[in-house]
Amino acid sequence: MGTLTRPAIAFVNPSVGFSDRRKSKPIGLAYIMAYLEKSGFPSSGFDFGDSEDDAVELAAHYGLDRFDVVGFSVYNESFRAAIAMAEWIKNRRPECLIVLGGPHATAVHEHILRRYSCVDVVVRREGEEAMLDLVRGLGADADGGVDDRVGLTGIKGTTWRAPDGVGLLVNEDRDFVPDLDQIPFPDAEFTSHSGYPDLTYYDEVQGRLKAALTICSSRSCPYNCSFCGVLTIGRKYRSREAERVVAELLHFRARHGVNYEHVYFSDANFFVSPTRALEVAEALYEADPQVTFSFGTRVNQILKAAEVLPRLKECGLRFIELGIESASEPVLERLAKHVKPEVNVAAVRLLKRLGIEISLDFIMLDPATTLPDVRANLEFLREAGFYDYVPHDHLYTALVLYEGTPIRDFYARRFGVVFDPDDLPSPFTLFELPEVQRFSDTLRAFRKRWQDRIDDALAQGELALASMADGSDGSDGSDGSDGLDGSDGSDGLDGLDGSEGSGLSRESHARLQLDVVSLRHAPNLFMERLLEDAEAGFPRLDEVGGAGGGLEALLPRLGHDHVHLHDLIERTEAVAREAGFAQAPGAAAPHGRD
């Protein structure tokens, strides 16, 4: 054996096939890269997550065949792109070790190695320790060759193709990393095909835009929701000390030269231990009282730890991403949420009473959805005050059957089919009831035709109103921000004239406010009308001739004078331009979570 040197290592986040303007760095890979770097094994990161370019062209453009080890983090959506890249690399550099990891690879590790000869090994569950063992054991000798891999194939938490090329070597699972505080901060840089937008949070309490940072303070979740990919990696919940969370914030402030003042906690379930959540919040507040934060959790945990919430708010809690999922009891049972619809309602009422904003996690449709299920969802959204909620994505969601989740197995048995492990079936083609299929198809048609236009007009109208309210238009400077977005259930008019110096008359300003609220309500109202038509057998959708039938017949009349949606959009944009606050289409409105 020659003198061993460090192998050239790359980690790749493959494309999911579409662009996401809210793209952020792949934190799982960043943790692995930082862990290896600490042990003396630097690596290069490549993030193609939102690229719509051909996978092989990306691999060639960025020279992925120059590495000794290439690791891919794969989800169902990105698996085929990962395989295309791996095949290209293997054809050009057969000695390169191709490693797959992540939820999808963990779920179908044996299938991957049997079907795809370009993959050498799958790292199951968490990747830090197994990858370190791999790169330590794999060295390039002095004359540039690669040592044989004898000894590597026994690494815990990995699956290999047997030396005979037929069987598999499925090694025992590796224990989870017990102490997350021993893992370095995810301080890794990625070559990105499209770059990263600045992550921000608009703090309506403080009335300003803040630079934001994503931090993961725990891993996994002890619950067993049937649709959640966390089950694939494992349910063993572990958390970090509050002091380390604060240290990470301060580290990245110094590292990037950015005064991050909002923390998005990306934990699968931040609120598993309310006591620990409070410790983290108080530590952040003590370090910097200007820091605000948000997190995700379940509805039942909100109710069990209600006494902690007021103190969390005092320490800077702004909103909670709440896993409501559905207002239908049969759907909640299929999703294994183990809560009743009334628990969802109680949790929402509690947070609204405390003045803590809610970010919705919602699954509007699943394959077995009925029209009464949809009715329950719409009634919940209306009665719980979510008609003013933006963005409107929750209206269009459908359950995705990820590989390795119990719900995928449930529907495979229910349909009497075997899903190909490589495929992620479209959630919009699996509905059992024809009336739900047609409802979904029509709703998607509305989204395709109207939602982007609504979003752009709404952004322009809200930016105009916000600018007038904060005095940046040269008005009297009154903040007038209460009820701006209507999220408190009001019409958004109180105390918000702000028209002096804005180029708008007081009457035009008031009408703009009403039009903005109408735009927020438009998708909800269309969905209600569509549901009513579906419940009646689609008579309006089936009507032919003239302007009375089809999707057009279901569009609500909106605004202070009940105009067509097209006219409302054009009018809102025109008034915003008149006031001097128009923006380019696609820009973000001043919602806190944009």
C-alpha positions as CSV (number, residue, x, y, z in Angstrom):
1,M,0.0,0.0,0.0
2,G,1.3,3.4,-0.9
3,T,1.3,6.5,1.3
4,L,-2.3,7.5,2.0
5,T,-3.6,11.0,1.3
6,R,-7.0,12.5,1.9
7,P,-9.5,11.6,-0.9
8,A,-11.1,14.4,-2.8
9,I,-14.7,14.5,-1.5
10,A,-17.8,16.1,-2.9
11,F,-21.4,16.3,-1.5
12,V,-24.3,16.9,-3.9
13,N,-27.8,18.1,-3.3
14,P,-29.5,17.0,-6.6
15,S,-32.3,18.9,-8.2
16,V,-36.0,18.2,-7.3
17,G,-36.9,19.4,-10.8
18,F,-38.3,22.8,-10.2
19,S,-37.2,26.2,-8.9
20,D,-37.9,27.4,-5.4
21,R,-37.3,31.1,-4.7
22,R,-37.1,30.3,-0.9
23,K,-34.2,27.9,-1.4
24,S,-31.8,27.6,1.5
25,K,-28.6,25.6,2.0
26,P,-29.0,21.9,2.5
27,I,-28.4,21.8,6.3
28,G,-28.0,18.0,6.5
29,L,-25.1,18.0,4.1
30,A,-23.6,21.0,5.8
31,Y,-23.5,19.1,9.1
32,I,-21.7,16.2,7.5
33,M,-19.2,18.4,5.7
34,A,-18.5,20.3,8.9
35,Y,-18.1,17.1,10.8
36,L,-15.5,15.7,8.3
37,E,-13.7,19.1,8.2
38,K,-13.2,19.0,12.0
39,S,-11.5,15.6,11.6
40,G,-9.2,16.8,8.8
41,F,-11.2,15.8,5.7
42,P,-12.3,18.9,3.8
43,S,-15.0,18.5,1.1
44,S,-16.7,20.5,-1.6
45,G,-20.5,21.1,-1.6
46,F,-22.7,21.4,-4.7
47,D,-26.3,22.5,-4.3
48,F,-28.5,22.0,-7.4
49,G,-31.7,21.7,-5.4
50,D,-33.8,24.1,-7.4
51,S,-32.1,23.8,-10.8
52,E,-34.2,23.0,-13.8
53,D,-31.2,22.1,-15.9
54,D,-30.3,18.6,-17.1
55,A,-28.6,16.6,-14.3
56,V,-25.8,15.2,-16.5
57,E,-25.1,18.7,-17.9
58,L,-24.8,20.0,-14.4
59,A,-22.4,17.2,-13.4
60,A,-20.2,17.9,-16.4
61,H,-20.3,21.6,-16.0
62,Y,-19.2,21.4,-12.3
63,G,-16.7,18.6,-12.9
64,L,-18.1,16.0,-10.5
65,D,-16.0,13.3,-12.1
66,R,-12.8,14.8,-10.5
67,F,-13.6,13.5,-7.0
68,D,-12.7,10.2,-5.3
69,V,-15.9,10.2,-3.3
70,V,-19.2,11.7,-4.2
71,G,-22.1,11.6,-1.8
72,F,-25.7,12.4,-2.8
73,S,-28.4,13.4,-0.3
74,V,-31.6,12.1,-1.9
75,Y,-35.3,12.5,-1.5
76,N,-38.0,10.9,-3.6
77,E,-38.2,14.0,-5.8
78,S,-34.4,14.2,-6.4
79,F,-33.6,10.5,-6.7
80,R,-33.6,10.2,-10.5
81,A,-31.4,13.3,-10.9
82,A,-28.9,11.7,-8.4
83,I,-28.8,8.5,-10.4
84,A,-28.3,10.3,-13.7
85,M,-25.3,12.1,-12.1
86,A,-24.0,9.0,-10.5
87,E,-24.1,7.0,-13.8
88,W,-22.2,9.8,-15.6
89,I,-19.5,10.0,-12.9
90,K,-19.1,6.2,-12.8
91,N,-18.8,5.9,-16.6
92,R,-16.0,8.5,-16.6
93,R,-14.3,7.5,-13.3
94,P,-15.1,3.9,-12.4
95,E,-13.0,4.0,-9.2
96,C,-15.0,6.9,-7.7
97,L,-16.9,5.8,-4.6
98,I,-20.6,6.8,-5.1
99,V,-22.5,7.1,-1.8
100,L,-26.2,7.8,-1.4
101,G,-27.9,8.9,1.8
102,G,-31.0,10.7,3.1
103,P,-34.6,9.6,3.7
104,H,-35.2,8.0,0.4
105,A,-31.9,6.1,0.2
106,T,-32.5,4.9,3.8
107,A,-36.0,3.6,3.0
108,V,-35.0,1.6,-0.1
109,H,-31.3,1.0,0.4
110,E,-31.4,-2.7,-0.8
111,H,-33.5,-1.9,-3.9
112,I,-31.1,0.9,-4.9
113,L,-28.0,-1.3,-4.8
114,R,-29.7,-4.2,-6.6
115,R,-31.0,-2.0,-9.4
116,Y,-28.2,0.6,-9.9
117,S,-24.7,-0.6,-10.4
118,C,-23.4,3.0,-10.3
119,V,-24.1,3.2,-6.6
120,D,-21.5,1.6,-4.3
121,V,-22.9,2.2,-0.8
122,V,-25.9,3.6,1.0
123,V,-25.4,5.3,4.3
124,R,-28.6,4.8,6.3
125,R,-30.1,7.3,8.8
126,E,-27.6,9.9,10.1
127,G,-24.5,10.4,8.0
128,E,-21.8,12.1,10.1
129,E,-20.1,9.1,11.7
130,A,-20.5,6.6,8.9
131,M,-19.1,9.1,6.3
132,L,-16.1,9.8,8.6
133,D,-15.4,6.1,8.8
134,L,-15.7,5.8,5.0
135,V,-13.3,8.6,4.1
136,R,-10.8,7.6,6.8
137,G,-10.7,4.1,5.4
138,L,-10.6,5.1,1.8
139,G,-7.2,6.7,0.8
140,A,-5.6,7.5,-2.5
141,D,-2.2,5.9,-2.8
142,A,0.9,7.7,-3.9
143,D,0.6,6.9,-7.6
144,G,-3.0,8.1,-7.8
145,G,-4.9,4.8,-7.5
146,V,-7.6,4.0,-5.0
147,D,-7.0,1.4,-2.4
148,D,-9.3,-1.6,-2.3
149,R,-12.3,-1.4,-0.1
150,V,-11.7,-4.4,2.1
151,G,-12.6,-3.4,5.6
152,L,-15.0,-0.6,4.6
153,T,-17.9,-2.9,3.8
154,G,-18.4,-3.7,7.5
155,I,-19.0,-0.1,8.6
156,K,-22.1,0.2,10.8
157,G,-25.1,2.0,9.2
158,T,-24.1,1.1,5.6
159,T,-25.4,-1.2,2.9
160,W,-23.0,-2.5,0.2
161,R,-23.1,-4.7,-2.8
162,A,-21.4,-7.9,-2.0
163,P,-18.0,-8.6,-3.7
164,D,-19.6,-11.2,-5.9
165,G,-21.9,-8.5,-7.3
166,V,-25.0,-10.4,-6.5
167,G,-25.7,-10.3,-2.8
168,L,-25.9,-7.4,-0.4
169,L,-24.0,-6.6,2.8
170,V,-26.5,-4.9,5.1
171,N,-24.6,-3.9,8.2
172,E,-26.2,-3.4,11.6
173,D,-27.7,0.1,12.3
174,R,-25.4,2.6,13.8
175,D,-26.4,4.2,17.0
176,F,-27.7,7.8,16.7
177,V,-25.3,10.6,17.6
178,P,-26.0,10.9,21.3
179,D,-24.6,14.4,21.9
180,L,-25.6,16.8,19.2
181,D,-23.5,19.5,20.8
182,Q,-20.4,17.6,19.7
183,I,-21.2,18.1,16.1
184,P,-19.7,21.4,14.7
185,F,-22.0,24.1,13.5
186,P,-23.1,23.5,9.9
187,D,-20.6,26.0,8.5
188,A,-20.1,24.7,5.0
189,E,-20.1,26.5,1.7
190,F,-21.9,25.2,-1.4
191,T,-21.4,26.0,-5.1
192,S,-25.0,26.8,-6.1
193,H,-26.3,26.9,-9.6
194,S,-28.7,29.7,-8.7
195,G,-27.5,31.3,-5.5
196,Y,-29.3,31.9,-2.3
197,P,-31.8,34.7,-1.6
198,D,-31.2,36.6,1.6
199,L,-33.3,35.0,4.4
200,T,-35.4,37.7,6.1
201,Y,-38.3,38.1,8.5
202,Y,-40.6,41.1,8.6
203,D,-41.3,41.8,12.2
204,E,-44.6,43.5,12.4
205,V,-44.2,44.1,16.1
206,Q,-41.0,46.1,15.6
207,G,-42.1,47.3,12.2
208,R,-38.9,46.3,10.3
209,L,-37.3,43.7,8.2
210,K,-34.7,41.5,9.9
211,A,-31.9,39.3,8.6
212,A,-32.8,35.7,9.6
213,L,-30.9,32.5,10.2
214,T,-32.1,28.9,10.2
215,I,-30.9,26.8,13.1
216,C,-31.7,23.2,13.9
217,S,-31.7,22.7,17.7
218,S,-32.9,19.1,17.8
219,R,-33.3,16.0,15.7
220,S,-36.2,13.7,15.0
221,C,-39.6,13.6,16.7
222,P,-41.1,11.0,19.1
223,Y,-44.5,11.0,17.3
224,N,-45.4,8.7,14.4
225,C,-47.5,10.7,11.9
226,S,-48.0,8.2,9.0
227,F,-46.9,10.6,6.3
228,C,-43.7,12.0,7.8
229,G,-40.3,11.2,6.4
230,V,-38.8,11.6,9.8
231,L,-39.9,8.0,10.6
232,T,-37.4,6.9,7.9
233,I,-34.4,8.3,9.7
234,G,-35.7,7.3,13.2
235,R,-37.8,8.6,16.0
236,K,-35.1,9.0,18.7
237,Y,-35.4,12.6,19.8
238,R,-32.3,14.5,20.9
239,S,-31.7,18.2,21.5
240,R,-28.9,20.7,21.9
241,E,-28.1,22.8,24.9
242,A,-29.4,26.4,24.9
243,E,-25.9,27.8,25.2
244,R,-24.9,26.1,21.9
245,V,-27.8,27.5,20.1
246,V,-26.9,31.0,21.1
247,A,-23.2,30.3,20.3
248,E,-24.3,29.2,16.8
249,L,-26.2,32.5,16.2
250,L,-23.2,34.5,17.4
251,H,-20.8,32.3,15.3
252,F,-22.7,33.0,12.0
253,R,-23.1,36.7,12.8
254,A,-19.3,37.0,13.0
255,R,-18.7,34.5,10.1
256,H,-21.0,36.3,7.7
257,G,-20.8,39.8,9.0
258,V,-24.6,39.9,9.3
259,N,-26.6,40.9,12.3
260,Y,-29.1,38.1,12.3
261,E,-32.1,39.0,14.5
262,H,-34.6,36.3,13.7
263,V,-34.1,32.6,14.1
264,Y,-36.2,30.1,12.1
265,F,-35.9,26.8,14.0
266,S,-36.0,24.0,11.4
267,D,-36.5,21.3,14.0
268,A,-38.9,18.5,13.0
269,N,-40.6,19.3,16.4
270,F,-39.1,22.1,18.4
271,F,-41.6,21.9,21.3
272,V,-41.1,18.2,22.3
273,S,-39.8,19.6,25.7
274,P,-41.4,22.9,26.6
275,T,-38.9,23.3,29.4
276,R,-36.0,23.1,27.0
277,A,-37.8,25.3,24.5
278,L,-38.1,28.0,27.2
279,E,-34.4,27.6,28.1
280,V,-33.5,28.2,24.5
281,A,-35.8,31.2,24.2
282,E,-34.5,32.8,27.4
283,A,-30.9,32.2,26.4
284,L,-31.5,34.0,23.1
285,Y,-33.3,36.9,24.8
286,E,-30.4,37.3,27.3
287,A,-27.9,37.3,24.5
288,D,-29.8,39.9,22.5
289,P,-33.4,41.1,23.4
290,Q,-33.9,42.1,19.7
291,V,-33.7,38.5,18.5
292,T,-37.1,37.0,17.6
293,F,-37.8,33.4,16.7
294,S,-40.3,30.9,15.3
295,F,-40.7,27.1,15.3
296,G,-42.9,24.2,14.3
297,T,-44.8,21.8,16.5
298,R,-48.0,19.8,17.0
299,V,-51.4,21.1,18.2
300,N,-51.6,18.8,21.2
301,Q,-48.3,20.0,22.5
302,I,-49.5,23.6,22.3
303,L,-52.3,22.8,24.7
304,K,-50.3,20.6,27.0
305,A,-47.8,23.4,27.6
306,A,-50.0,26.4,27.4
307,E,-48.5,28.0,30.5
308,V,-45.1,28.3,28.8
309,L,-46.4,30.3,25.8
310,P,-46.8,33.7,27.3
311,R,-43.1,33.6,28.5
312,L,-42.0,32.4,25.1
313,K,-43.8,35.4,23.6
314,E,-42.0,37.8,26.0
315,C,-38.7,36.3,24.9
316,G,-39.4,37.0,21.2
317,L,-41.7,34.2,19.9
318,R,-43.4,35.6,16.8
319,F,-45.1,32.6,15.1
320,I,-45.5,28.9,15.3
321,E,-45.7,26.6,12.3
322,L,-48.6,24.5,13.4
323,G,-49.2,20.9,12.1
324,I,-52.9,21.1,11.8
325,E,-53.0,19.0,8.6
326,S,-56.8,18.6,8.4
327,A,-60.1,19.4,10.1
328,S,-61.7,16.1,9.1
329,E,-61.6,13.3,11.7
330,P,-61.3,10.4,9.2
331,V,-58.3,12.2,7.5
332,L,-56.6,12.8,10.8
333,E,-57.0,9.1,11.6
334,R,-55.4,8.1,8.3
335,L,-52.5,10.5,9.0
336,A,-52.1,9.0,12.5
337,K,-52.2,12.4,14.1
338,H,-54.0,11.0,17.2
339,V,-55.9,14.3,17.7
340,K,-59.5,15.2,17.2
341,P,-60.6,18.2,15.1
342,E,-61.6,20.1,18.2
343,V,-58.0,19.9,19.4
344,N,-57.0,21.8,16.3
345,V,-59.6,24.4,17.0
346,A,-58.6,24.8,20.6
347,A,-54.9,25.2,19.8
348,V,-55.7,27.9,17.2
349,R,-57.9,29.8,19.6
350,L,-55.2,29.7,22.3
351,L,-52.5,31.1,20.0
352,K,-54.8,33.8,18.6
353,R,-55.8,34.8,22.2
354,L,-52.1,35.1,23.0
355,G,-51.4,37.1,19.9
356,I,-49.0,34.5,18.5
357,E,-49.1,34.2,14.7
358,I,-49.8,30.8,13.1
359,S,-48.1,29.4,10.0
360,L,-50.3,26.7,8.6
361,D,-49.2,23.1,7.8
362,F,-52.2,21.7,6.0
363,I,-53.1,18.8,3.7
364,M,-56.2,19.8,1.9
365,L,-56.6,16.5,-0.1
366,D,-55.5,12.9,0.2
367,P,-56.4,10.0,-2.1
368,A,-59.4,8.9,0.0
369,T,-60.7,12.5,0.6
370,T,-64.5,13.0,0.3
371,L,-66.4,16.2,-0.4
372,P,-67.5,16.3,3.3
373,D,-63.8,16.2,4.2
374,V,-63.2,19.2,2.0
375,R,-66.2,20.9,3.5
376,A,-64.9,20.4,7.0
377,N,-61.5,21.9,6.0
378,L,-63.1,25.0,4.5
379,E,-65.4,25.6,7.4
380,F,-62.4,25.3,9.8
381,L,-60.4,27.8,7.7
382,R,-63.3,30.3,7.7
383,E,-64.3,29.9,11.4
384,A,-60.7,29.9,12.6
385,G,-60.0,33.2,10.8
386,F,-57.7,31.9,8.1
387,Y,-59.4,33.6,5.2
388,D,-56.8,36.4,5.5
389,Y,-54.0,33.9,5.6
390,V,-51.3,34.2,3.0
391,P,-49.7,32.6,1.1
392,H,-52.6,30.5,-0.2
393,D,-50.5,27.3,-0.7
394,H,-52.5,25.4,1.9
395,L,-55.6,25.5,-0.3
396,Y,-53.8,23.5,-3.0
397,T,-51.9,20.9,-1.0
398,A,-52.3,17.1,-1.5
399,L,-50.8,14.3,0.4
400,V,-47.5,13.0,-1.0
401,L,-46.8,9.3,-0.5
402,Y,-43.1,9.3,0.3
403,E,-41.2,6.1,0.2
404,G,-40.7,4.6,3.7
405,T,-43.8,6.2,5.2
406,P,-46.7,4.1,6.6
407,I,-49.2,6.0,4.6
408,R,-47.6,4.9,1.3
409,D,-47.9,1.3,2.5
410,F,-51.5,2.0,3.5
411,Y,-52.5,3.2,0.1
412,A,-50.5,0.4,-1.7
413,R,-52.7,-2.1,0.2
414,R,-55.9,-0.1,-0.3
415,F,-55.3,0.2,-4.1
416,G,-53.9,-3.3,-4.4
417,V,-50.8,-2.0,-6.2
418,V,-47.0,-2.0,-5.7
419,F,-45.5,1.4,-6.1
420,D,-42.2,1.5,-7.9
421,P,-39.6,2.5,-5.2
422,D,-38.1,4.9,-7.7
423,D,-41.3,6.7,-8.3
424,L,-43.2,9.4,-6.4
425,P,-46.7,9.1,-7.7
426,S,-48.4,12.4,-8.4
427,P,-50.8,13.1,-5.5
428,F,-53.2,14.7,-7.9
429,T,-53.9,11.5,-9.8
430,L,-54.7,9.1,-7.0
431,F,-58.2,10.3,-5.8
432,E,-60.6,7.5,-5.3
433,L,-63.8,9.5,-6.0
434,P,-64.4,11.0,-9.4
435,E,-66.0,14.1,-7.9
436,V,-62.9,14.8,-5.8
437,Q,-60.7,14.3,-8.9
438,R,-62.7,16.8,-10.8
439,F,-62.7,19.2,-7.8
440,S,-58.9,19.0,-7.6
441,D,-58.5,19.4,-11.4
442,T,-60.6,22.5,-11.4
443,L,-58.9,24.0,-8.4
444,R,-55.5,23.4,-10.0
445,A,-56.7,25.1,-13.2
446,F,-57.7,28.1,-11.1
447,R,-54.3,28.2,-9.4
448,K,-52.5,28.0,-12.8
449,R,-54.6,30.8,-14.3
450,W,-55.1,33.1,-11.4
451,Q,-52.9,32.6,-8.4
452,D,-49.7,34.2,-9.6
453,R,-51.7,37.2,-10.8
454,I,-53.4,37.4,-7.4
455,D,-50.0,37.2,-5.6
456,D,-48.4,40.0,-7.7
457,A,-51.4,42.3,-7.3
458,L,-51.6,41.6,-3.6
459,A,-47.9,42.3,-3.1
460,Q,-48.2,45.6,-4.8
461,G,-51.3,46.7,-3.0
462,E,-49.9,45.6,0.4
463,L,-46.6,47.3,-0.2
464,A,-48.4,50.5,-1.1
465,L,-50.5,50.4,2.1
466,A,-47.5,49.5,4.2
467,S,-45.5,52.3,2.8
468,M,-48.2,54.8,3.5
469,A,-48.8,53.5,7.0
470,D,-45.1,53.8,8.1
471,G,-44.8,57.3,6.7
472,S,-42.2,56.5,4.0
473,D,-44.5,58.2,1.4
474,G,-44.1,61.5,3.1
475,S,-47.4,61.3,4.9
476,D,-48.1,62.2,8.5
477,G,-46.0,59.3,9.7
478,S,-48.6,57.6,11.8
479,D,-48.0,53.9,11.9
480,G,-51.6,52.9,11.3
481,S,-50.4,49.4,11.0
482,D,-53.1,47.7,13.1
483,G,-55.1,45.4,11.0
484,L,-53.1,46.1,7.9
485,D,-53.2,42.5,6.7
486,G,-56.6,41.8,8.2
487,S,-55.2,38.9,10.3
488,D,-57.0,40.0,13.4
489,G,-60.3,39.5,11.6
490,S,-61.0,43.2,11.0
491,D,-61.4,44.7,7.5
492,G,-58.1,46.5,7.9
493,L,-59.5,50.0,7.8
494,D,-59.2,51.3,11.3
495,G,-56.6,54.0,11.8
496,L,-55.1,53.5,8.4
497,D,-55.9,56.5,6.3
498,G,-52.3,57.4,5.7
499,S,-53.2,59.1,2.5
500,E,-51.6,62.5,2.9
501,G,-48.7,62.8,0.4
502,S,-49.4,59.4,-1.0
503,G,-50.9,60.6,-4.3
504,L,-54.2,58.9,-3.3
505,S,-57.4,60.5,-2.1
506,R,-58.7,59.2,1.3
507,E,-61.5,57.5,-0.6
508,S,-59.1,55.8,-3.0
509,H,-57.0,54.7,-0.1
510,A,-59.9,53.1,1.6
511,R,-61.0,51.3,-1.5
512,L,-57.5,50.0,-2.0
513,Q,-57.6,48.5,1.5
514,L,-60.9,46.8,0.7
515,D,-59.6,45.5,-2.6
516,V,-56.5,44.1,-0.9
517,V,-58.6,42.2,1.6
518,S,-60.8,40.9,-1.3
519,L,-57.7,39.6,-3.1
520,R,-56.7,37.8,0.1
521,H,-60.1,36.2,0.2
522,A,-60.5,35.4,-3.5
523,P,-59.0,31.9,-3.6
524,N,-61.0,30.9,-0.6
525,L,-64.2,32.2,-2.0
526,F,-63.6,30.4,-5.4
527,M,-62.9,27.2,-3.5
528,E,-66.2,27.5,-1.6
529,R,-68.1,28.1,-4.8
530,L,-66.4,25.2,-6.5
531,L,-67.2,22.9,-3.5
532,E,-70.9,24.0,-3.7
533,D,-70.9,23.1,-7.4
534,A,-69.3,19.8,-6.7
535,E,-71.8,18.9,-4.0
536,A,-74.6,19.7,-6.5
537,G,-73.0,17.6,-9.3
538,F,-71.1,20.4,-11.1
539,P,-74.1,22.0,-12.9
540,R,-72.3,25.4,-13.3
541,L,-69.1,23.8,-14.3
542,D,-70.9,21.8,-17.0
543,E,-73.0,24.7,-18.3
544,V,-72.1,25.4,-21.9
545,G,-72.7,28.4,-24.1
546,G,-72.3,32.1,-23.3
547,A,-70.2,33.3,-20.4
548,G,-72.2,31.4,-17.8
549,G,-70.4,28.0,-17.6
550,G,-67.1,26.6,-16.8
551,L,-64.5,27.9,-14.4
552,E,-65.5,31.4,-15.2
553,A,-68.9,30.8,-13.7
554,L,-67.4,30.0,-10.3
555,L,-65.2,33.2,-10.0
556,P,-66.5,35.3,-7.1
557,R,-67.3,39.0,-7.6
558,L,-65.0,41.0,-5.4
559,G,-64.1,44.5,-4.1
560,H,-66.2,47.3,-2.9
561,D,-68.2,47.2,-6.1
562,H,-68.2,43.4,-6.8
563,V,-66.1,43.3,-9.9
564,H,-64.6,40.5,-11.9
565,L,-61.4,39.1,-10.5
566,H,-59.5,40.2,-13.6
567,D,-60.8,43.8,-13.1
568,L,-59.9,43.7,-9.4
569,I,-56.4,42.7,-10.1
570,E,-55.9,45.4,-12.7
571,R,-57.4,48.0,-10.5
572,T,-55.2,47.2,-7.5
573,E,-52.1,47.3,-9.6
574,A,-53.1,50.6,-11.2
575,V,-53.8,52.2,-7.9
576,A,-50.5,51.0,-6.5
577,R,-48.7,52.5,-9.6
578,E,-50.6,55.7,-9.1
579,A,-49.5,55.9,-5.5
580,G,-45.9,55.3,-6.6
581,F,-45.5,52.0,-4.9
582,A,-45.7,49.4,-7.7
583,Q,-43.1,46.6,-7.8
584,A,-41.9,44.1,-10.3
585,P,-44.1,41.0,-10.6
586,G,-43.0,38.1,-8.4
587,A,-41.6,40.3,-5.6
588,A,-42.4,39.4,-2.1
589,A,-45.1,41.2,-0.1
590,P,-44.3,42.3,3.5
591,H,-45.7,39.2,5.1
592,G,-43.7,38.0,8.1
593,R,-42.9,34.6,6.6
594,D,-42.0,35.6,3.1
